């Protein structure tokens, strides 16, 4: 065996068995290991995305025409959950405004055509 690492692993498994009152089966251990690897991969993905967003925010701060984008990215980096909901609501609002504008334009076109003919 590897010594300290295998001893720590066995001690962790023993502590876990004491908590649960039984030893975990091999399938349960494999499922836990898989969940842990998925959690680590997700954390790495979030860290990578955050790093890219920080770099993009720095670029946007340097270029004055992109300051609104820098503000939006900064808000997203500081408050990701709230910003996501806010941006979603703003997107839905823009879509509704565009659809209302199109509907009003079509209604105005029909009204003008009815006056002309």
N, C-alpha and C positions, 0 to 999 in steps of 0.2 A: 504494500500500500504506500501511498505518498506521504504518510506521516501526519503533519499538522492539519493539512487541508481535509484529508479523509477523516481524521479524528473530529474536526469541527463539524463536518457533514454528519457524522454519526451522532454527535451530541445534539445537533439541531433536529435530526430525525427523532431522537429520543425525547427531546423536549416537546416536539410536536405530538408524538405518540402519547405523552403524559397529558397534554392539553385535551386531546381528542378521546383519550381512554382506550386507544387501540393503535396498532401499527397501520400505516397506509399501504395499500397494495401497490404493486408495480405500475398498474394502469393509472392509479391516482397520482403517483409520483411523476409519471410521464406527463400527465395532463397538467400538473402544477408547473413542471419545467417548461412545457409549451406555453402556458399562460405567461410565465415570467419572461420568456424570450419574446413573446408578442408585445408585452408591456415595455420591455427595453427597446424594441424596434420602434414602437410608437413614440417613446420618449426621444429617441435619436432623431426621428423624423420631425418632431415638433421643434427640437433644438436647431436642426438644420434650417427649417422654415423661418424660425425666429432670426437666425443669423442673416439669412438672405434678406429678410425684411428690414433689418437694421442697416445693412449696407445700402439697400434701395432708398431708405429714408435719408441716409447721409447724402446720397447723390441728389435727391430731391431738394434737400436743404441748400445745397450749393447752387442749384439752378433756380433763380427767382420765379420763372413761370410755373414751376412745379411745386411751389409752396403749398397750395391746397392739398395736393396729393401727399406731401410730407406731413401735413397736419392730420390727414385721415390715417396714414400709416402709423403715426405716433399714437393716435387715439386707439388704434387697433392693438398696438404693442402693449399699451398700458392697461387697457380694459378690453380684452379679446371677446368675452361673452357679450357684454353690453354693446360693444361696437358692432358685432355681428348682427345682433337684433336690430340695432339702429340702422345699419346699412341695408338690411333686408327690408325694413319698413320704408326707408327712403326709396329703394328700388321699386317697391310695389306702388308707392305714391307717384313716382315718375311714370311708370307704365299706365297707371290710371289717368294721369294728366294727359299723356299722349293720346290715349284712347278717347278721352273726353274732347280733346282738341280735334281729333279726326272726325268724331261724330258731329261736333258743332260745324266743322267745315263742310261736311256732306249736307247737313241740314241747310246751311247758308247757300250752298250751291243749288240745291233743289229749290229753295225759295226764290233765288235770283232767276233761275230758269223758268219758274212758273210765272214770274212777273214779265219776263221777256216774251214768252210765247203764250 
